[in-house]
Amino acid sequence: MVTGASRGIGRAIATAFAAEGDRVAIHHRNSPELAERLRAELPGEGHAVVRADLDDPDAVRRMIDSAAEALGGIDVLVNNAGVFLPHPIMEVSYEEWQAAWHQTLGVNLLGAANATWCAVRHMPRGGRIINVSSRGAFRGEPDGPAYGASKAGMNALGQSLAIALAPRGITVGTVAPGFVETDMTNEDLKAPRGDAIRAQSPFGRVAMPEEIAAAVLYLASPAAEWASGTIIDLNGASYLRS
């Protein structure tokens, strides 16, 4: 089960799992055409498309239950879906500030927490939960502080649940990408500031979605049980933390 799977990082993750022979539930919010196109393109059979606004707890529960029914259970949940709403503190109204925080936390953090609660009810021993966090959880997001806070919360959520779910044989891991070349970042990367973004890494580039998917695939593997609770930085040495 991959949330936000119709494009970008989520699409790459869904494709990587399907290439390994897994059946995938593709979640989208308002991209049915993209989701159905991906399902048609994935190798193998038995893939499903599910829709939900992750800011709606009831919709999240229906989504997970539908995915579990379609797949015959859920072995892996990837909490990938997220929103980034610019809201610089000195440039937005109080109403805009509140709306940005409400929506960002509702989707990025509460949506992931609710999806996880629902998914573990369908998950056997050996189940895997992987959260897609962000470099912004550590270095800050001045133009979108709610985004940075939501991803920091996701890191803490993952580490807390790694402890709570270990007795059930379920692991929880997190990947924290920096800039990734996706539809969401395409405008920034093509703008004049694109060179500065690429220069943040000594490699002089940003990540490709497939590089994030490879790390997710590892955390979902049987070999990664002892990595439960870990946060893997995927930012090309653009931000190093102790």
N, C-alpha and C positions, 0 to 999 in steps of 0.2 A: 504494500500500500504506500504510494508516494503522493504526498500532497503537493499542489502546485506543479503538476507533472506535464502540463500541456506545452510548456516552453522552457527555454533556458536550462538552468542546472537540473531542474526536475525532469525535464525531457531526457537529458543525458543519463540521469540515474535510472529512469524507467527503461531506457534502451539497453543500458548495461546489464540490468537484471534479466531482461528478456533474452539477451544474448547468451546468458548462462543457463537458459532453459526454464526460468521462473515465469510464472503467471503473475501479471501485474495489474493492480487497480490504479487507474489514472485519475487523479482528482483534478478538477478545475472549478473555478467559480463562475466565470462568464465567458468561457472559451470552448463551447461545445464542438465547433468545427475543428479547432486545433486538436482537441482531445481525441475525437473520432479519427482524425487523420493519423495521429500517432498510433492509435490502436491498430489501424489497418496496416501500418508500416512495421510494427513490431514482429520479430520472428516468433514462431510458435503460435499456440492457440490458447483460448480460455481467458484472454485479457478482458478487463472490464473498465468502464468509464463511470465515474461517480461525481456528483456535483454537490457543493455545499459552500455557503458563506461561513468561513471559519469563525467569524465573530458571533455566530448564532449557535449556542450550545446544543439546541435540539437538532439543528441541521447536521452538526458534527456527529451526533450519535446515530442519526439515520444513515449518514454517509459510511461510517465504519461498519454498521450492521449490514448494509447493502454490499460493501466490499467483502466482508467475511462470508456472506451467503454466496456471492459469486465465485469466490476463490476456495471455498471450503475451509475457511479459517484464515488467520493472518499470522504468518511467520515473521514478517519484517514490517515495521512501520518506519517510514522516513518522513520526518516533519520538516519539509522543505519550504512550504509556502510562506511568503512574507510580503509585507508592503513597506515602502519607504516614502514618507510624506514630508517634504521639506517644511520646517517650521522654526526658522531662526528666532530666538527669543525676543530680539529687539525689533523684529520686522513683521510680526503677526499680531492680530488682535487676541484678546483673552479668549474669545469664543473659538477662534481658529486654533489657538494653542490647546484648549481642552479637547477639541474634536480630533486633532492629530494624535494626542496621547491616547484617547479612548480607542480610536480605530487601530492604531499601531499595536498597542498592548493586547487589544481584543483578538487580533489576527495572529500576530507573531508569537505571543506568549500564552495567552489564555486558550487560543485555538489549539496550539500544540499540546498544552496540558490536558485539555478535554479530549483530544484525539487519542492521546496516550492512555487516559483512564479507560476510554471505551475499548481501545485495541487490546489491552492486556487481558480483557475478559474473553477474547477469542484466541489468545496466544498460548502455544504449548511451551513446555520446557525447551530451552534452546532458542527461544524467541529473541529477536533483536529490535531495538529501538535506536534510530540514529537521528540526531537533531542537526539541522544545518544552521549554524550560528553565523558569526561574522567577526572579522578583525575589529570592527567598530565597537564590539563589546569591551575591548581592552584599551584601544587608543582614543575612544570617544568619537562622537558624531556631532560636531557643533551646529550643523545645519539641520540635523534631525535627531535631537537628543532622545526622543522616545524610541527611535530605532535602536540606538546603542544600548539604552536601558532594557529594551525588550530582549535583545540578544544576550546581554549579561544575565538577565533573568533566566533565559533558556539554558545557559551554561550551568547555573545553580540548580535548575530543575533537573537537568540530566544527571548531575553528580548526586543529588539527593535520591533520585529514583534508581540510580545504579546500586546504591546501598539497599534500598527498600525492596528491589525486585530480584536481587541476587539469590535469595533463598528459593525463588521460583525458577531459577535457572535462566532468567531473562537478563540480558546485558543492555546497557545504555551507553552509547558513545556519541561524541559530538565532533563535527568538523567546523572550522572557523575560517572561511575563505576571505581573502581580500578582494580586490577588483577582479571580476570575471567577465569575459566577453559574452554578453547576452543581449537580448532585445532591450532589457531594462537599462543597461549601461551604454548601449550603442551610441546614444546621442552625446553623452559625455566624452566617449572615446574618440568620436569624430570631430568634436569641437576643438578649438585652439588649446584647451587645457588637457587634451588627450595625451600629448607628449609628456606633460608633467605627471600625469597619472601613471603612465608606463615607466617613467623614470623613478617612481617610488621604489621599484624593485631593482636591485643590481643586475637582474637579467634583462632589464629594459623592455619588459612586456607585462601583460596581465595574464591571468589564468584562462585556460579553456574549460568549458563545462565538463568535458570528459575527464579532466584531471581531478575535479572534485568527485565525480562519479566513481573513479577508481578507489579513492579513499573510503567512500561510503560502502562500496562493495567489500572492501577488506573488513570494515567494522561489522558487516553483516555475516561474515564467514565464521565457520566453527573455530578457526584458528585465533579469532580475536576475543575469545572469552576473557582473557586476562587483561585486555585493554578496556574493560568496562569502567566507566567513569572518566575516561580520558577525553581531552580536547585536542584535536589535531589542527595545528595552524597550517593553513594552505595559502600563504601570501607571498611566496617567492622572496623571503627575507626582507620584505618591505616594512615589517614591524616585528621586532624581536622583544619578547618578554621573558623575564626570569621566572 
